[in-house]
Amino acid sequence: MRFTIEKQLSRLKNWRSALTFITSLIAFAVVLPLLPFSPAVANSSTVQFVPPSWVTEHASDANLRILDVRISPFDYFVGHIPKAVHIADNTFRGPNGALPVQYWQPDKLRSLFSEAGVTDDSKVLVYSDGRDFLGATMVAYLLERTGHSDVAILDGGFAGYKAAQLPVTKEFPKYTPGKFTTTDNSSIRVTLNQVKALIGKPGVTFIDPRPPEVFAGEQEIWVRNGHIPGAKNIPWVTFTLGEANFHQLKPLDEIRQILSDRGISSSDDIIVSCSTGREATLQYNVLKHVLGYEKVRIYEGSWTEYSSYPDLPIEVGKGA
């Protein structure tokens, strides 16, 4: 009799333990979607800003693929970095049935990068120049978005490269497109629904890198003009040398001071939102890959998408 009772008690104890485990598992599943951004879910992509000398140091690397993303092919014809393949940055965006200038889906991005000679093993250098602002940072972001892990941006652009008196050519490289595998890296961006849920949340900071007058809603560009409530305006040009070279970063201490003056902390959950998802890529890459901020994402739809919803709140004016 004693053995039977002890056996029943043992079974009851095991049943209660199992019930506790199942209850805990259900609770975790409910809470998980509410947890803040975790860098553990991000991929291991590395994006560097490199000087012109880097090109010379890696010129003989068999897996180096250089992308010249200037919009005009004639700029490329006149002169480009040896072995560079021309693919205009505006090739990577288009209409999606509801909005203009949206990033293409992963399958199309895979095809574009593959045709430009990018493979799974490529070390990719991206550069632009002139008035084709932010093309290099945008394409670098898209490479990370597709899961590519080794990307560099030429700091100073083509003008900085030429100023260093490095080789320029008019010859076109010969190559065979190889295998380029893509994944949809959703950890580096947010959707409209996520944006709506994050507005006003403690610890969440929206950065808007558009010009001050656009941020303030003083220019009537969209149906509705202004910015996401609570967003902080840090124009993208303030991270660069400006008229001296829009493609070259300021010294990092100056960038850190800009962020400090605007109350941006490395512990913040940062969402960068601009006009079309392009301007945001400069600050995204600098914050995440240069300064080491762990929680940075882009709202790709940006103001083009957000402003098209008449029921969403907006703010106007220069802000705090």
Secondary structure, DSSP 8 states (H G I E B T S, - for coil): -HHHHHHHHHHHHHHHHHHHHHHHHHHHHHHGGGS---GGGS---EEEEE-HHHHHHHTT-TTEEEEE--S-HHHHHH-B-TTEEE--GGGGEE--SSSSSEE--HHHHHHHHHHTT--TT-EEEEE--TT-TTHHHHHHHHHHHTT--EEEEETTHHHHHHHTT---B----------------GGGEE-HHHHHHHTT-TTEEEEE-S-HHHHTT-S--SSS-SB-TT-EE--GGGGB-GGG-TTSB--HHHHHHHHHHTT--TTSEEEE--SSSSTHHHHHHIIIIIS--SSEEEESSHHHHHTT-TTS--B-SS--
